[in-house]
Amino acid sequence: MFIGLDLGTSSLKAILVNEKQAVLAVHLVSLTVQRRHDGWSEQDPKAWCDGVVQALKALSAQVDCSGLKGIGLAGHMHGATLIGVDDRVLRPCLLWNDTRSHAEAAHMDSDPQFRAVTGNIVFPGFTAPKVEWIRKNEPDVFSKIAKVLLPKDYLRLFLTGEHTSEMSDAAGTAWFDTGRGIGQMSYFQRAN
């Protein structure tokens, strides 16, 4: 048996399948997006974790999960989940569709090195401009950032204690050197 967890903007979806990919159980947990200002889109990562716990309990209430072999994760990209040295969330996550960082994205994109290294135009929805917005507008929060995780990667931390991502998500941060397959914080630091 395998569980798939998909963190969407409006819900967390969970599915339990057997080795033949037959669906054994499904559960959906609704999520709320906070929009305190025009262009802002945030979620509390605690709601994601609570949703995972609720979904796993619901699946195991429907089917005996003692034969579980693994959990797969999928989720929306580009969100900035800011965590401190103790792995605690510092503020609500700025989601993929949060557009407050237009000026920061334009400034980063004006540096030809960003496109050359990341292989992407820097959009306000990407992670790096969001963190730059935090640096400029919430310096007290910025000073406490130990790690920036994407939403799915925060769920991985919650489930396993691991701080990691994978290439397809990292490529949408504007910090990732797509040619060399490594993170490039130096380009982010140059934007400051």
TAWO-V247308 format. One record per residue. N is the residue number from 1. SS is DSSP state (hx for helix, st for strand, lp for the rest). PHI is phi in radians with two decimals (none if undefined). PSI is psi as a letter, one per 20 degrees, with the letter a starting at -180 (999 if undefined). Layout:
n=N ss=SS phi=PHI psi=PSI
n=N ss=SS phi=PHI psi=PSI
This chain:
n=1 ss=lp phi=none psi=q
n=2 ss=st phi=-2.42 psi=q
n=3 ss=st phi=-1.96 psi=p
n=4 ss=st phi=-1.95 psi=p
n=5 ss=st phi=-2.05 psi=p
n=6 ss=st phi=-2.13 psi=o
n=7 ss=st phi=-1.53 psi=o
n=8 ss=lp phi=-1.74 psi=r
n=9 ss=lp phi=-1.25 psi=h
n=10 ss=lp phi=-1.79 psi=i
n=11 ss=st phi=-2.83 psi=q
n=12 ss=st phi=-1.87 psi=p
n=13 ss=st phi=-1.91 psi=p
n=14 ss=st phi=-2.24 psi=p
n=15 ss=st phi=-2.39 psi=q
n=16 ss=st phi=-2.02 psi=p
n=17 ss=st phi=-2.20 psi=q
n=18 ss=lp phi=-1.63 psi=a
n=19 ss=lp phi=-1.10 psi=h
n=20 ss=lp phi=-1.65 psi=j
n=21 ss=lp phi=1.16 psi=k
n=22 ss=lp phi=-1.36 psi=p
n=23 ss=st phi=-1.30 psi=p
n=24 ss=st phi=-1.77 psi=h
n=25 ss=st phi=-2.83 psi=q
n=26 ss=st phi=-2.42 psi=q
n=27 ss=st phi=-2.57 psi=q
n=28 ss=st phi=-2.20 psi=p
n=29 ss=st phi=-2.08 psi=p
n=30 ss=st phi=-1.25 psi=q
n=31 ss=lp phi=-2.14 psi=q
n=32 ss=lp phi=-1.96 psi=p
n=33 ss=lp phi=-1.81 psi=p
n=34 ss=st phi=-1.66 psi=p
n=35 ss=lp phi=-2.24 psi=m
n=36 ss=lp phi=-1.23 psi=h
n=37 ss=lp phi=-2.47 psi=r
n=38 ss=lp phi=-1.02 psi=p
n=39 ss=lp phi=1.52 psi=i
n=40 ss=lp phi=-1.60 psi=q
n=41 ss=lp phi=-2.63 psi=o
n=42 ss=st phi=-2.32 psi=q
n=43 ss=st phi=-2.43 psi=q
n=44 ss=lp phi=-1.47 psi=o
n=45 ss=hx phi=-1.00 psi=h
n=46 ss=hx phi=-1.05 psi=h
n=47 ss=hx phi=-1.11 psi=h
n=48 ss=hx phi=-1.13 psi=g
n=49 ss=hx phi=-1.15 psi=g
n=50 ss=hx phi=-1.04 psi=h
n=51 ss=hx phi=-1.11 psi=g
n=52 ss=hx phi=-1.09 psi=g
n=53 ss=hx phi=-1.05 psi=g
n=54 ss=hx phi=-1.05 psi=g
n=55 ss=hx phi=-1.15 psi=g
n=56 ss=hx phi=-1.13 psi=h
n=57 ss=hx phi=-1.11 psi=g
n=58 ss=hx phi=-1.14 psi=g
n=59 ss=hx phi=-1.11 psi=g
n=60 ss=hx phi=-1.25 psi=i
n=61 ss=hx phi=-1.30 psi=h
n=62 ss=hx phi=-1.57 psi=h
n=63 ss=lp phi=-2.47 psi=q
n=64 ss=lp phi=-1.17 psi=o
n=65 ss=lp phi=-1.71 psi=j
n=66 ss=lp phi=-1.13 psi=i
n=67 ss=lp phi=-1.65 psi=j
n=68 ss=lp phi=-1.09 psi=p
n=69 ss=lp phi=-1.86 psi=i
n=70 ss=st phi=-3.12 psi=r
n=71 ss=st phi=-2.20 psi=p
n=72 ss=st phi=-1.85 psi=q
n=73 ss=st phi=-2.06 psi=q
n=74 ss=st phi=-2.43 psi=q
n=75 ss=st phi=-3.13 psi=r
n=76 ss=lp phi=-1.17 psi=q
n=77 ss=lp phi=-1.73 psi=r
n=78 ss=lp phi=1.31 psi=i
n=79 ss=lp phi=-1.12 psi=q
n=80 ss=st phi=-1.83 psi=n
n=81 ss=st phi=-1.69 psi=o
n=82 ss=st phi=-1.67 psi=p
n=83 ss=st phi=-2.19 psi=q
n=84 ss=lp phi=-1.56 psi=a
n=85 ss=lp phi=-1.10 psi=h
n=86 ss=lp phi=-1.62 psi=j
n=87 ss=lp phi=1.17 psi=j
n=88 ss=lp phi=-1.48 psi=q
n=89 ss=st phi=-1.22 psi=p
n=90 ss=lp phi=-1.54 psi=h
n=91 ss=lp phi=-2.91 psi=r
n=92 ss=lp phi=-1.01 psi=q
n=93 ss=st phi=-1.22 psi=p
n=94 ss=st phi=-1.44 psi=o
n=95 ss=lp phi=-1.35 psi=r
n=96 ss=lp phi=-0.98 psi=h
n=97 ss=lp phi=-1.71 psi=j
n=98 ss=lp phi=-1.40 psi=p
n=99 ss=lp phi=-1.99 psi=j
n=100 ss=lp phi=-1.16 psi=i
n=101 ss=lp phi=-1.69 psi=k
n=102 ss=hx phi=-0.98 psi=g
n=103 ss=hx phi=-1.12 psi=g
n=104 ss=hx phi=-1.16 psi=g
n=105 ss=hx phi=-1.13 psi=g
n=106 ss=hx phi=-1.10 psi=g
n=107 ss=hx phi=-1.11 psi=g
n=108 ss=hx phi=-1.10 psi=g
n=109 ss=hx phi=-1.19 psi=h
n=110 ss=lp phi=-1.26 psi=i
n=111 ss=lp phi=-1.51 psi=o
n=112 ss=hx phi=-1.02 psi=h
n=113 ss=hx phi=-1.13 psi=h
n=114 ss=hx phi=-1.03 psi=g
n=115 ss=hx phi=-1.16 psi=g
n=116 ss=hx phi=-1.08 psi=h
n=117 ss=hx phi=-1.49 psi=g
n=118 ss=hx phi=-1.49 psi=i
n=119 ss=lp phi=1.28 psi=j
n=120 ss=lp phi=-2.34 psi=q
n=121 ss=lp phi=-1.29 psi=q
n=122 ss=lp phi=-1.52 psi=o
n=123 ss=lp phi=-1.72 psi=q
n=124 ss=lp phi=-1.04 psi=h
n=125 ss=lp phi=-1.27 psi=i
n=126 ss=lp phi=-1.24 psi=r
n=127 ss=hx phi=-1.24 psi=g
n=128 ss=hx phi=-1.00 psi=g
n=129 ss=hx phi=-1.11 psi=h
n=130 ss=hx phi=-1.12 psi=g
n=131 ss=hx phi=-1.18 psi=h
n=132 ss=hx phi=-1.12 psi=h
n=133 ss=hx phi=-1.07 psi=g
n=134 ss=hx phi=-1.04 psi=g
n=135 ss=hx phi=-0.99 psi=g
n=136 ss=hx phi=-1.36 psi=h
n=137 ss=hx phi=-1.90 psi=h
n=138 ss=lp phi=-2.35 psi=m
n=139 ss=hx phi=-1.05 psi=h
n=140 ss=hx phi=-1.14 psi=h
n=141 ss=hx phi=-1.22 psi=g
n=142 ss=hx phi=-0.97 psi=g
n=143 ss=lp phi=-1.15 psi=i
n=144 ss=lp phi=-1.72 psi=i
n=145 ss=lp phi=-1.20 psi=p
n=146 ss=lp phi=-1.76 psi=h
n=147 ss=st phi=-2.59 psi=q
n=148 ss=st phi=-2.08 psi=o
n=149 ss=st phi=-2.01 psi=q
n=150 ss=lp phi=-1.33 psi=q
n=151 ss=hx phi=-0.92 psi=g
n=152 ss=hx phi=-1.10 psi=h
n=153 ss=hx phi=-1.22 psi=h
n=154 ss=hx phi=-1.18 psi=h
n=155 ss=hx phi=-1.09 psi=h
n=156 ss=hx phi=-1.06 psi=g
n=157 ss=hx phi=-1.04 psi=g
n=158 ss=hx phi=-1.05 psi=g
n=159 ss=hx phi=-1.42 psi=h
n=160 ss=hx phi=-2.18 psi=i
n=161 ss=lp phi=1.44 psi=j
n=162 ss=lp phi=-1.64 psi=p
n=163 ss=lp phi=-1.79 psi=n
n=164 ss=lp phi=-2.70 psi=r
n=165 ss=lp phi=-2.44 psi=a
n=166 ss=lp phi=-2.39 psi=r
n=167 ss=hx phi=-0.99 psi=g
n=168 ss=hx phi=-1.11 psi=h
n=169 ss=hx phi=-1.29 psi=g
n=170 ss=hx phi=-1.05 psi=h
n=171 ss=lp phi=-1.13 psi=i
n=172 ss=lp phi=-1.71 psi=j
n=173 ss=lp phi=-1.69 psi=h
n=174 ss=lp phi=1.31 psi=j
n=175 ss=lp phi=-2.07 psi=i
n=176 ss=st phi=-1.89 psi=p
n=177 ss=st phi=-1.44 psi=o
n=178 ss=lp phi=-1.19 psi=h
n=179 ss=lp phi=-1.26 psi=h
n=180 ss=lp phi=-1.72 psi=i
n=181 ss=lp phi=1.25 psi=k
n=182 ss=st phi=-2.38 psi=q
n=183 ss=st phi=-1.24 psi=q
n=184 ss=lp phi=-2.26 psi=m
n=185 ss=hx phi=-1.11 psi=h
n=186 ss=hx phi=-1.05 psi=h
n=187 ss=hx phi=-1.23 psi=h
n=188 ss=hx phi=-1.13 psi=g
n=189 ss=hx phi=-1.12 psi=h
n=190 ss=hx phi=-1.12 psi=h
n=191 ss=hx phi=-1.19 psi=h
n=192 ss=lp phi=-1.34 psi=999
